[in-house]
Amino acid sequence: MSSQDRTSSRRARIFKISAVTSAGALFLSGCSAEAQRGWLPTERDTTNHTGRIMDLWVNSWIAALAVGVLTWALILWCIIAYRRRKNETGYPRQLSYNLPLEIFYTAIPLFMVLVLFYFTDQDIRAISERVDDPDVVVDVRGKQWSWDFNYVTEDKYDLNVQVNLDGQEKAESEMPTLYLPVNQTVELQLNSRDVQHSFWVPAFLQKMDLYPGRTNYINITPGIEGTYEGKCAELCGEYHSEMLFNVKVVSEAEYDAYVASLPDGQVGSEYDRVYNSESSEVRR
């Protein structure tokens, strides 16, 4: 056997070992917790919606992967089956149309899109549905560059001012904190005091924009106690990157104790008028 043949044989063995190892790693990764939750930054029971969102995400990826594998296989099959053979010249026989094939590759993608649309629409409707009588209602108001929280059910408010806007990392105690009771239905009423913002808690897998003069809603039931990071996800000015907040999901007793320590009343339209007037002066 020549040295060239031995080298080719070694390369073939290395290729086979690499292919088997890669396939095994891919197969085993499907058993990991990261793959089961789609490499998302949360757990299934963080809220009543996270499990549904994770299922839609993971199943969509499975469908996309299946379509991708089938497409790659057909491409490779065409490359191999219809390659130019030795001693062949000219072009192969050309077909102007094939009605069954054209119906097939039109109907199947259309069916797939309709199925994906159906499940996506079903989940979006369920996630967006408002609760008739939530246990807790919080009026969340975004502003440049902080957050205010009106606890409507208890008639309390938490007014926040973002201090030290200097681009440096902030301590948790310096950030506005939204308290929510665990296992209680919550409606977040999202409003903006000035420009467009966006309320985003990555662990909740939900994001909703805030528009001036318009109220949007998020209805959730937190299921796991803990502290979750939140941020504005819409470019809203010079210090957008520092418009951070925390969400603390706590027991009902701790929630009641915290809300009881807040001032009475709501900070609403009159404050908006004064705030916008003062903000305009500052921006000038």
Backbone bond lengths (Angstrom), bond angles and torsions (degrees), N, CA, C in turn:
res aa  C-N    CA-C-N  psi(-1)  N-CA   C-N-CA  omega(-1)  CA-C   N-CA-C  phi
1 M - - - 1.476 - - 1.528 109.05 -
2 S 1.295 117.25 131.66 1.461 121.33 -179.15 1.518 111.24 -73.77
3 S 1.339 114.12 161.36 1.476 118.31 178.68 1.518 110.74 -62.22
4 Q 1.325 118.07 -33.48 1.464 120.82 178.65 1.519 111.04 -64.98
5 D 1.353 116.72 -40.57 1.459 120.68 179.00 1.525 110.28 -66.24
6 R 1.361 116.55 -40.22 1.466 118.95 179.77 1.527 110.68 -64.89
7 T 1.338 115.74 -40.20 1.468 119.30 178.73 1.531 111.07 -63.43
8 S 1.318 116.60 -42.11 1.470 120.81 179.16 1.526 110.25 -64.39
9 S 1.338 116.79 -38.36 1.454 120.66 179.36 1.521 111.14 -65.50
10 R 1.343 116.33 -43.06 1.461 119.71 178.33 1.521 111.01 -62.98
11 R 1.325 116.37 -42.45 1.468 120.01 178.86 1.521 111.24 -61.26
12 A 1.332 116.37 -39.67 1.464 120.35 179.46 1.520 110.48 -63.72
13 R 1.368 116.51 -43.16 1.469 119.54 179.64 1.530 110.86 -64.99
14 I 1.344 115.98 -42.55 1.464 119.40 179.22 1.517 110.63 -62.18
15 F 1.341 116.58 -40.48 1.465 120.57 178.87 1.528 111.30 -62.71
16 K 1.345 115.99 -43.07 1.468 119.71 -179.86 1.521 111.07 -64.84
17 I 1.339 117.01 -43.22 1.465 120.46 179.44 1.521 110.66 -63.06
18 S 1.337 116.26 -43.04 1.468 120.27 179.26 1.518 111.30 -63.36
19 A 1.333 116.70 -41.20 1.469 120.62 -179.97 1.519 110.85 -63.90
20 V 1.349 116.44 -44.39 1.467 120.33 -179.95 1.526 110.38 -65.58
21 T 1.336 117.15 -42.81 1.466 121.23 179.47 1.519 111.31 -62.61
22 S 1.329 116.61 -44.37 1.466 120.45 179.81 1.519 111.29 -64.16
23 A 1.333 116.39 -42.90 1.466 120.31 179.17 1.522 110.41 -63.60
24 G 1.342 116.64 -41.24 1.463 119.88 178.83 1.510 112.21 -64.93
25 A 1.343 116.67 -41.73 1.464 120.11 178.81 1.518 110.95 -63.81
26 L 1.355 115.79 -41.20 1.458 119.65 178.51 1.520 111.03 -63.79
27 F 1.340 116.68 -41.31 1.457 120.77 -179.99 1.525 111.08 -64.99
28 L 1.344 117.11 -44.50 1.454 120.59 -178.08 1.524 111.91 -69.64
29 S 1.342 116.49 -30.96 1.464 118.81 179.47 1.521 111.25 -63.44
30 G 1.331 116.83 -25.72 1.457 120.03 177.82 1.509 112.88 -67.41
31 C 1.344 117.20 -16.22 1.461 121.54 179.05 1.524 111.52 -91.13
32 S 1.319 118.31 -9.95 1.462 121.06 -175.94 1.524 110.69 -76.32
33 A 1.341 114.32 158.32 1.464 119.56 179.42 1.516 110.86 -64.59
34 E 1.360 117.39 -35.18 1.457 120.53 -179.89 1.521 111.15 -62.38
35 A 1.337 116.79 -42.72 1.463 119.54 -179.60 1.523 111.07 -68.97
36 Q 1.329 116.63 -38.07 1.459 120.04 -178.14 1.521 111.88 -65.39
37 R 1.323 117.32 -29.98 1.467 118.79 176.82 1.518 112.27 -101.83
38 G 1.348 115.79 12.02 1.453 120.57 174.54 1.505 114.14 70.00
39 W 1.343 117.58 26.42 1.461 122.59 -178.29 1.523 111.43 56.29
40 L 1.325 117.08 35.02 1.455 122.06 178.45 1.526 109.70 -95.31
41 P 1.351 118.13 152.00 1.473 121.47 -172.50 1.520 113.15 -84.11
42 T 1.313 118.19 52.50 1.457 119.52 -176.59 1.519 110.64 -165.11
43 E 1.332 115.33 -179.18 1.461 122.50 175.06 1.524 109.21 -116.51
44 R 1.319 116.23 164.06 1.467 120.92 -174.06 1.527 112.59 -62.00
45 D 1.333 117.74 -35.13 1.461 119.96 -172.88 1.522 113.12 -103.19
46 T 1.334 117.65 19.34 1.463 119.50 178.73 1.524 110.20 -58.57
47 T 1.332 116.90 -44.43 1.465 122.09 168.93 1.527 107.49 -135.74
48 N 1.310 115.85 176.55 1.460 119.41 179.30 1.527 112.58 -71.44
49 H 1.340 117.89 -9.02 1.467 120.98 -178.90 1.521 114.08 -105.28
50 T 1.322 118.58 -18.01 1.461 119.37 -172.40 1.527 112.07 -63.04
51 G 1.332 117.74 -37.64 1.461 119.80 178.69 1.515 112.14 -62.75
52 R 1.317 117.26 -42.85 1.468 121.41 179.17 1.529 110.45 -63.97
53 I 1.338 116.28 -43.39 1.469 119.87 -179.36 1.517 110.61 -65.30
54 M 1.332 116.93 -41.03 1.458 120.58 179.29 1.523 111.22 -64.01
55 D 1.327 117.32 -40.75 1.467 120.33 178.26 1.523 111.28 -62.58
56 L 1.338 116.74 -43.04 1.463 119.96 178.83 1.520 110.17 -63.26
57 W 1.322 117.15 -42.43 1.465 121.90 -179.12 1.534 110.87 -63.92
58 V 1.344 116.15 -51.11 1.469 120.05 -176.13 1.527 110.88 -66.24
59 N 1.333 117.26 -44.77 1.464 120.00 -179.30 1.529 111.91 -65.58
60 S 1.331 117.10 -34.07 1.464 119.86 176.52 1.521 110.18 -65.43
61 W 1.332 117.32 -40.06 1.454 120.53 177.94 1.532 111.54 -66.32
62 I 1.348 116.44 -38.36 1.462 119.44 177.67 1.527 110.28 -62.65
63 A 1.340 115.98 -44.55 1.471 119.65 178.70 1.529 111.04 -63.10
64 A 1.340 116.15 -42.62 1.464 119.41 179.35 1.530 111.25 -64.59
65 L 1.332 116.34 -39.56 1.463 119.63 179.14 1.523 111.30 -65.71
66 A 1.343 116.69 -41.25 1.459 120.19 178.53 1.528 110.95 -61.74
67 V 1.327 116.55 -44.29 1.468 120.45 178.07 1.521 110.09 -63.21
68 G 1.331 116.33 -41.49 1.455 120.15 179.59 1.520 112.59 -62.77
69 V 1.340 116.55 -45.46 1.471 120.53 179.71 1.528 110.42 -62.25
70 L 1.355 116.88 -44.72 1.458 120.40 178.79 1.533 111.00 -61.36
71 T 1.342 116.11 -42.91 1.464 120.06 180.00 1.521 111.25 -63.80
72 W 1.334 116.76 -45.55 1.467 119.89 178.63 1.528 111.07 -61.80
73 A 1.345 116.04 -40.64 1.460 119.42 -179.77 1.523 111.38 -63.70
74 L 1.333 116.95 -41.94 1.468 120.13 178.92 1.528 111.26 -66.25
75 I 1.324 116.20 -38.44 1.463 119.17 177.72 1.521 110.63 -62.76
76 L 1.323 116.75 -46.65 1.465 120.31 179.47 1.529 111.38 -63.82
77 W 1.344 115.51 -39.39 1.466 119.23 179.12 1.531 110.54 -62.09
78 C 1.325 115.81 -43.25 1.473 119.11 178.74 1.531 111.11 -64.63
79 I 1.340 116.35 -39.84 1.468 119.52 179.44 1.526 111.02 -61.98
80 I 1.347 115.30 -41.99 1.464 119.30 -176.43 1.537 111.38 -79.73
81 A 1.331 117.29 -47.96 1.467 120.93 -173.69 1.527 112.21 -68.68
82 Y 1.307 117.40 -33.09 1.459 120.04 -174.71 1.529 112.88 -112.00
83 R 1.322 116.14 22.92 1.455 119.21 176.61 1.539 109.90 -69.82
84 R 1.297 116.57 159.25 1.457 120.96 177.62 1.523 109.68 -71.82
85 R 1.353 115.92 123.81 1.455 120.67 178.56 1.532 110.99 -80.96
86 K 1.306 113.83 164.32 1.467 120.05 177.70 1.527 109.68 -62.34
87 N 1.298 115.65 137.72 1.470 124.41 178.18 1.525 112.88 73.14
88 E 1.355 118.28 4.21 1.463 119.75 176.51 1.523 109.79 -84.10
89 T 1.301 115.69 145.44 1.467 121.27 178.33 1.518 109.05 -133.19
90 G 1.323 115.57 159.34 1.461 120.03 177.23 1.515 112.36 75.19
91 Y 1.335 115.21 -168.75 1.459 121.92 -178.57 1.523 110.35 -97.39
92 P 1.348 118.75 150.10 1.468 119.85 174.91 1.522 110.30 -68.72
93 R 1.313 116.52 169.71 1.458 121.24 -179.51 1.534 109.76 -62.75
94 Q 1.325 115.58 129.90 1.460 121.33 -176.36 1.528 110.81 -94.83
95 L 1.355 115.41 141.97 1.466 121.74 176.95 1.522 108.47 -112.41
96 S 1.326 116.06 130.14 1.463 119.58 -177.83 1.525 111.51 -77.24
97 Y 1.321 117.61 -35.74 1.470 120.95 177.43 1.515 108.60 -164.47
98 N 1.339 113.36 160.90 1.461 121.26 176.07 1.520 106.17 -143.02
99 L 1.334 116.24 98.32 1.466 120.76 -171.81 1.531 113.37 -57.58
100 P 1.338 120.81 -48.41 1.474 119.55 178.85 1.522 112.83 -59.01
101 L 1.332 116.51 -41.36 1.461 119.74 179.89 1.520 110.94 -65.97
102 E 1.320 117.63 -40.52 1.464 120.63 -179.24 1.533 111.04 -66.97
103 I 1.325 116.36 -39.06 1.473 119.50 176.02 1.523 109.87 -63.99
104 F 1.318 117.11 -40.53 1.464 121.88 -178.60 1.526 110.85 -62.77
105 Y 1.348 116.94 -50.96 1.467 117.03 -174.74 1.528 112.65 -79.68
106 T 1.318 117.46 -2.81 1.465 120.51 169.72 1.523 111.11 -93.65
107 A 1.331 116.32 -43.07 1.462 120.92 -175.50 1.524 112.42 -71.44
108 I 1.339 117.01 -42.61 1.461 119.75 -176.33 1.532 111.96 -63.58
109 P 1.351 120.43 -50.76 1.473 118.79 176.94 1.526 112.94 -60.40
110 L 1.339 117.02 -37.64 1.458 119.94 178.32 1.520 110.57 -62.56
111 F 1.328 116.82 -43.62 1.459 121.27 177.60 1.527 110.74 -60.91
112 M 1.326 117.68 -43.29 1.456 121.75 -179.47 1.524 111.41 -63.23
113 V 1.332 116.88 -42.92 1.463 120.53 179.04 1.523 110.77 -63.90
114 L 1.332 117.74 -40.94 1.466 121.26 179.44 1.528 111.53 -65.42
115 V 1.334 117.30 -39.36 1.463 120.78 177.70 1.528 110.22 -64.16
116 L 1.341 116.49 -46.86 1.459 120.31 178.79 1.523 110.85 -62.22
117 F 1.330 116.96 -41.40 1.460 120.50 178.13 1.530 110.72 -62.12
118 Y 1.318 117.57 -41.74 1.461 121.27 -177.82 1.526 111.01 -61.08
119 F 1.318 117.45 -50.83 1.462 120.42 -177.22 1.529 111.18 -69.30
120 T 1.325 117.64 -36.78 1.466 120.19 178.02 1.521 110.57 -65.51
121 D 1.327 116.69 -46.12 1.464 120.37 179.19 1.520 110.91 -63.11
122 Q 1.323 117.49 -40.18 1.466 121.67 178.98 1.528 110.68 -60.48
123 D 1.327 116.70 -44.53 1.462 120.23 -178.57 1.522 111.46 -71.57
124 I 1.321 118.04 -40.27 1.464 120.46 179.97 1.528 110.38 -62.69
125 R 1.337 116.80 -40.78 1.465 119.99 178.68 1.530 110.91 -63.18
126 A 1.333 116.77 -42.23 1.462 120.79 -179.92 1.527 111.22 -66.28
127 I 1.322 116.78 -40.85 1.463 121.09 -178.73 1.524 111.20 -70.10
128 S 1.330 117.18 -36.33 1.465 121.81 -175.24 1.529 113.08 -85.26
129 E 1.312 118.16 -10.70 1.469 120.96 -175.73 1.523 111.13 -64.91
130 R 1.322 116.34 132.70 1.464 120.90 178.97 1.527 110.86 -83.15
131 V 1.314 114.92 145.38 1.467 121.65 177.28 1.521 108.56 -81.18
132 D 1.327 117.00 136.49 1.464 120.86 -176.68 1.526 112.24 -64.07
133 D 1.326 117.36 -44.36 1.467 120.79 -175.56 1.527 109.13 -137.89
134 P 1.341 117.93 76.72 1.462 119.89 -177.18 1.519 112.07 -66.54
135 D 1.323 116.29 150.29 1.461 121.02 178.12 1.523 111.30 -68.90
136 V 1.326 116.40 -34.21 1.465 121.76 -177.11 1.524 108.89 -134.35
137 V 1.327 116.20 135.09 1.462 122.28 174.02 1.524 108.00 -121.86
138 V 1.327 116.14 126.19 1.461 121.01 179.03 1.526 108.76 -124.34
139 D 1.320 115.52 125.44 1.457 122.05 174.89 1.526 107.27 -88.70
140 V 1.331 116.18 106.39 1.467 122.15 -178.74 1.526 108.53 -95.28
141 R 1.342 116.32 123.24 1.463 120.08 -177.54 1.529 109.84 -121.95
142 G 1.339 114.79 115.61 1.451 120.37 176.41 1.513 110.64 -86.90
143 K 1.330 115.44 146.47 1.465 121.18 179.65 1.524 107.66 -153.01
144 Q 1.328 116.82 162.03 1.457 120.18 176.18 1.531 109.15 -76.00
145 W 1.352 120.09 109.94 1.460 127.40 -1.65 1.513 106.50 -133.46
146 S 1.327 115.74 70.57 1.456 120.94 -178.87 1.522 108.92 -156.38
147 W 1.332 115.87 -168.10 1.460 122.06 -175.71 1.521 109.69 -138.49
148 D 1.327 116.34 139.48 1.460 122.59 171.93 1.522 108.63 -114.36
149 F 1.331 116.14 145.17 1.460 121.14 -178.20 1.524 109.34 -126.83
150 N 1.329 116.32 114.59 1.464 122.05 172.91 1.527 108.54 -97.57
151 Y 1.311 116.56 117.12 1.467 120.76 177.33 1.526 107.25 -86.85
152 V 1.326 114.63 90.41 1.463 121.51 -169.21 1.521 111.35 -63.41
153 T 1.314 117.83 -42.85 1.467 121.13 -176.53 1.517 111.10 -59.49
154 E 1.325 116.93 -40.00 1.465 121.34 -177.01 1.530 112.12 -96.10
155 D 1.348 118.70 -2.19 1.459 123.51 -178.34 1.528 111.05 57.05
156 K 1.333 115.58 51.00 1.461 122.76 178.15 1.529 108.82 -128.62
157 Y 1.326 116.20 159.98 1.462 117.98 177.70 1.522 110.58 -138.93
158 D 1.337 115.05 153.53 1.464 123.09 177.98 1.515 107.18 -130.33
159 L 1.339 115.37 100.82 1.459 122.10 -176.59 1.525 108.97 -93.84
160 N 1.331 117.50 128.87 1.460 120.84 -174.73 1.514 110.64 -124.54
161 V 1.318 114.98 144.65 1.457 121.97 173.94 1.521 107.16 -125.20
162 Q 1.325 115.87 123.94 1.462 119.80 178.88 1.521 108.36 -76.22
163 V 1.329 115.83 118.99 1.460 120.10 -176.91 1.522 109.68 -106.28
164 N 1.341 114.77 163.62 1.460 121.68 176.36 1.534 111.81 53.79
165 L 1.320 115.96 56.11 1.460 120.14 176.95 1.527 108.76 -78.50
166 D 1.320 114.97 85.60 1.455 120.10 -173.62 1.523 113.50 -129.71
167 G 1.334 117.21 9.74 1.462 119.82 179.24 1.514 114.10 80.91
168 Q 1.321 117.78 2.31 1.463 120.93 -179.64 1.528 110.24 -93.25
169 E 1.335 115.34 154.37 1.454 120.00 179.56 1.523 110.16 -65.03
170 K 1.333 116.11 134.63 1.455 121.60 -176.70 1.527 111.66 -97.61
171 A 1.301 115.64 148.71 1.461 120.41 173.65 1.522 109.18 -73.97
172 E 1.325 115.87 154.72 1.468 120.09 -178.52 1.523 111.55 -58.68
173 S 1.332 117.28 -34.68 1.462 121.20 -177.54 1.532 112.52 -68.19
174 E 1.340 117.17 -19.08 1.459 121.05 -179.47 1.520 112.73 -87.50
175 M 1.317 116.98 -8.88 1.464 120.55 -176.00 1.527 111.05 -94.28
176 P 1.341 117.61 144.49 1.467 119.69 171.91 1.527 110.09 -58.15
177 T 1.322 116.11 142.63 1.462 120.36 -177.01 1.523 109.99 -128.90
178 L 1.314 114.51 126.05 1.462 121.75 176.25 1.524 108.45 -97.79
179 Y 1.326 116.53 121.85 1.463 121.54 178.75 1.526 109.80 -95.67
180 L 1.331 116.28 134.03 1.457 122.21 177.33 1.527 109.27 -133.48
181 P 1.325 117.98 140.38 1.470 120.07 178.37 1.529 110.72 -82.62
182 V 1.322 115.94 140.41 1.459 120.65 -179.11 1.531 109.87 -71.55
183 N 1.324 115.74 145.03 1.472 123.58 176.34 1.528 113.39 60.26
184 Q 1.337 116.92 25.87 1.458 121.97 174.99 1.531 108.54 -119.56
185 T 1.336 116.09 141.05 1.466 119.02 178.05 1.525 109.68 -71.29
186 V 1.310 116.18 132.18 1.463 122.43 -174.52 1.530 109.15 -127.22
187 E 1.325 116.23 134.40 1.462 121.07 170.77 1.521 108.47 -113.44
188 L 1.330 116.68 120.83 1.452 122.56 174.87 1.519 108.42 -98.12
189 Q 1.332 116.09 117.38 1.453 121.66 177.43 1.519 107.71 -96.94
190 L 1.321 116.79 112.16 1.460 122.34 -168.94 1.523 110.87 -99.06
191 N 1.333 115.87 120.81 1.460 122.67 -179.20 1.522 109.85 -134.17
192 S 1.328 115.36 154.90 1.457 121.24 176.44 1.521 110.08 -113.60
193 R 1.332 115.96 140.94 1.463 120.17 177.55 1.531 112.16 -89.65
194 D 1.340 117.45 -15.99 1.461 117.92 -175.23 1.529 111.62 -144.24
195 V 1.338 117.54 -81.04 1.458 121.78 -176.63 1.531 109.00 -109.80
196 Q 1.318 115.83 -176.84 1.462 119.28 -179.46 1.529 110.09 -74.52
197 H 1.343 115.46 133.84 1.457 123.31 175.26 1.532 107.73 -127.88
198 S 1.321 115.83 -177.64 1.461 119.89 176.86 1.525 109.32 -149.33
199 F 1.312 115.90 127.09 1.468 122.97 -177.90 1.523 108.18 -90.78
200 W 1.338 116.15 117.07 1.468 120.13 -175.45 1.520 110.25 -138.61
201 V 1.342 114.93 120.82 1.463 122.39 170.47 1.524 106.11 -116.70
202 P 1.339 118.80 102.07 1.467 120.51 -174.54 1.519 113.96 -52.91
203 A 1.328 118.00 -37.73 1.460 120.32 -178.17 1.519 112.31 -66.61
204 F 1.335 117.87 -22.80 1.460 121.53 178.47 1.525 111.72 -85.32
205 L 1.333 117.38 -11.85 1.469 123.21 -179.31 1.524 112.08 59.00
206 Q 1.332 116.12 28.01 1.461 120.64 177.56 1.518 109.99 -134.82
207 K 1.316 115.34 143.24 1.464 122.63 178.10 1.517 107.51 -140.94
208 M 1.332 115.80 137.44 1.458 119.66 179.67 1.528 109.22 -140.64
209 D 1.334 115.92 134.90 1.460 120.71 -179.50 1.520 110.85 -78.39
210 L 1.345 114.73 152.57 1.459 122.66 176.01 1.522 107.92 -114.01
211 Y 1.331 116.32 125.23 1.463 121.15 -178.16 1.531 109.45 -116.47
212 P 1.318 118.46 139.73 1.466 120.40 175.13 1.533 110.79 -59.75
213 G 1.330 116.07 131.36 1.453 121.11 177.48 1.507 115.16 77.38
214 R 1.319 118.15 10.91 1.466 120.91 -178.91 1.526 109.07 -142.51
215 T 1.325 117.34 140.25 1.460 122.37 -179.64 1.521 110.32 -107.13
216 N 1.321 116.10 126.11 1.464 122.29 171.03 1.521 109.39 -108.67
217 Y 1.333 116.13 164.11 1.464 120.02 -171.71 1.524 111.51 -133.63
218 I 1.325 114.87 142.49 1.460 123.03 167.27 1.522 107.43 -126.25
219 N 1.317 116.69 125.01 1.462 121.85 177.46 1.521 108.80 -114.28
220 I 1.328 116.58 119.10 1.457 121.64 -177.88 1.525 110.23 -140.22
221 T 1.316 114.68 164.02 1.462 122.26 169.87 1.520 107.44 -126.68
222 P 1.342 118.86 101.19 1.463 120.05 179.36 1.529 111.02 -61.35
223 G 1.333 115.95 138.14 1.456 119.32 -175.15 1.510 115.46 -117.09
224 I 1.335 118.28 -13.44 1.465 121.54 -177.61 1.519 108.64 -131.98
225 E 1.334 116.72 125.36 1.453 120.50 178.05 1.532 110.32 -67.84
226 G 1.316 115.58 145.82 1.457 120.38 179.26 1.513 110.66 156.94
227 T 1.319 115.34 177.58 1.460 122.41 178.06 1.522 109.06 -108.78
228 Y 1.322 116.16 127.66 1.462 121.72 -175.89 1.530 109.44 -121.50
229 E 1.319 115.52 138.60 1.454 120.97 -179.22 1.524 110.55 -80.15
230 G 1.332 114.91 142.06 1.452 120.62 176.79 1.518 110.12 -133.95
231 K 1.319 116.64 162.03 1.460 120.80 -178.68 1.520 110.15 -159.09
232 C 1.322 115.00 162.89 1.459 120.62 170.36 1.522 107.84 -80.96
233 A 1.319 116.76 129.85 1.461 121.45 -176.29 1.526 112.00 -109.34
234 E 1.337 116.83 19.95 1.466 120.95 178.61 1.527 108.01 -131.57
235 L 1.343 116.51 123.79 1.459 120.46 -178.49 1.527 109.30 -56.48
236 C 1.346 115.86 117.48 1.465 120.08 -170.83 1.518 112.94 -128.23
237 G 1.317 117.44 14.94 1.450 118.38 177.61 1.516 112.41 136.53
238 E 1.317 115.18 -168.47 1.467 122.34 -170.40 1.518 113.06 -58.51
239 Y 1.337 117.80 -42.41 1.458 120.88 -174.95 1.526 112.25 -107.97
240 H 1.324 115.82 31.67 1.468 120.59 178.68 1.527 112.22 -53.61
241 S 1.318 117.55 -41.11 1.466 121.21 -175.77 1.521 112.74 -65.42
242 E 1.336 117.86 -17.51 1.458 120.88 -179.39 1.528 112.45 -101.34
243 M 1.325 116.68 8.93 1.463 120.37 179.47 1.527 108.90 -85.88
244 L 1.332 114.18 70.12 1.456 122.20 -174.71 1.524 110.17 -106.60
245 F 1.316 115.56 159.40 1.463 120.54 175.41 1.523 108.68 -156.36
246 N 1.316 116.11 170.12 1.458 122.41 175.71 1.517 109.96 -120.96
247 V 1.303 115.52 152.21 1.456 122.27 171.71 1.524 107.28 -118.48
248 K 1.322 116.45 121.16 1.456 120.64 177.70 1.525 108.78 -107.60
249 V 1.323 115.63 116.38 1.467 121.40 174.63 1.516 106.58 -95.20
250 V 1.329 116.18 115.90 1.462 121.59 -172.36 1.528 109.83 -128.71
251 S 1.313 115.75 174.83 1.460 120.56 176.98 1.526 109.58 -66.74
252 E 1.317 115.59 161.78 1.463 119.48 -178.79 1.518 111.41 -62.00
253 A 1.335 117.48 -37.92 1.465 120.97 179.94 1.524 110.97 -65.48
254 E 1.337 117.36 -43.80 1.465 120.33 178.94 1.521 110.79 -66.34
255 Y 1.324 116.66 -38.04 1.462 120.30 177.64 1.525 110.30 -62.33
256 D 1.325 117.08 -47.27 1.475 120.98 -179.54 1.525 110.86 -60.66
257 A 1.337 116.64 -40.80 1.461 120.29 -179.42 1.528 111.13 -65.82
258 Y 1.323 116.56 -40.67 1.469 119.34 -179.92 1.521 110.91 -66.91
259 V 1.328 117.09 -48.14 1.463 120.00 -177.36 1.526 110.55 -63.62
260 A 1.340 117.24 -34.94 1.459 120.39 179.24 1.528 111.77 -64.09
261 S 1.333 117.55 -24.29 1.467 121.04 -178.70 1.525 112.30 -82.00
262 L 1.320 118.09 -7.58 1.467 121.70 -177.39 1.526 110.93 -86.02
263 P 1.347 117.70 159.57 1.467 120.93 177.02 1.530 111.15 -65.97
264 D 1.325 115.32 152.74 1.460 120.83 178.38 1.524 110.34 -76.89
265 G 1.348 115.19 154.82 1.452 121.51 172.53 1.513 112.70 101.91
266 Q 1.342 114.00 -178.42 1.458 122.00 -179.42 1.526 109.12 -123.94
267 V 1.322 115.65 145.61 1.463 120.65 175.50 1.515 106.74 -105.97
268 G 1.329 116.76 102.04 1.458 120.12 -171.36 1.503 113.94 -124.33
269 S 1.339 115.57 -127.29 1.462 121.92 -168.02 1.520 112.51 -63.33
270 E 1.349 118.81 -39.66 1.461 120.77 -178.74 1.522 110.40 -64.52
271 Y 1.331 115.80 -41.19 1.468 119.43 176.46 1.524 110.15 -64.40
272 D 1.328 117.29 -39.97 1.459 120.65 179.05 1.528 110.66 -57.25
273 R 1.331 116.18 -41.72 1.460 119.67 -178.36 1.523 110.29 -64.71
274 V 1.322 117.19 -47.15 1.462 120.98 -179.02 1.520 110.08 -67.69
275 Y 1.336 116.65 -42.97 1.466 120.54 -178.63 1.520 111.30 -61.50
276 N 1.315 116.47 -46.06 1.462 119.80 -179.41 1.527 111.34 -64.29
277 S 1.346 116.52 -36.23 1.456 120.34 178.54 1.529 110.44 -65.63
278 E 1.349 116.43 -45.91 1.463 120.44 179.74 1.518 111.10 -67.19
279 S 1.341 117.36 -38.75 1.448 120.20 179.99 1.511 111.72 -64.64
280 S 1.340 116.24 -37.00 1.451 120.12 178.02 1.530 111.10 -63.48
281 E 1.358 116.40 -39.43 1.441 120.02 178.19 1.513 111.29 -65.06
282 V 1.344 116.99 -41.44 1.462 121.94 179.51 1.514 110.65 -63.61
283 R 1.361 117.00 -42.93 1.459 120.09 -177.57 1.531 111.47 -67.95
284 R 1.335 117.26 -25.97 1.464 118.86 177.40 1.525 110.75 -69.94
